[in-house]
Every structure is written in structure tokens, then in C-alpha cells.
Amino acid sequence: MFTSTLPALRRAPLVFGRGLSTSSSLKLAKAQASGDDTSDIESKISEEQTKLNTNIATDQAHAGDPSKGVA
């Protein structure tokens, strides 16, 4: 089983290193390799990427601002 899916996993889109969870990326690669429907996994990855982009934009917008204490 493992050896038959290995070539397909190598062809799967590389999404590691973009801030996405490794587990979601692996689930997507496995589903693509086995020919399963990936729409639910892709939806979750899209949601994660949207949150990440929002956080990055917020961080960049507030770069250099003084730190705020936590009460």
C-alpha cells in the first residue's frame, strides 16, 4: 500500500512551509494520492490560509507599535 501511493504523494502540491498545518497538508496529499474527494480538506486549508493571511496583515500593520500589557 505505501509503495503504491508514494509516487502520487511526490506529485501532490507542496503546501508545507506556507503556514498550513502539516496534518492538513498530509491529509490532502494522501487523499489526492488515493483519488479521494479533497473538497472538504481544501476548504479547511483555505480557511486556515485566510486566517493566516489576516494575522500576517495585522502584524504588519502594527509593526513598530508599542507593546500593550495584558491585564
Secondary structure as GFF3:
##gff-version 3
##sequence-region A 1 71
A	DSSP	alpha_helix	2	11	.	.	.	ID=ss1
A	DSSP	alpha_helix	22	34	.	.	.	ID=ss2
A	DSSP	alpha_helix	39	61	.	.	.	ID=ss3
###
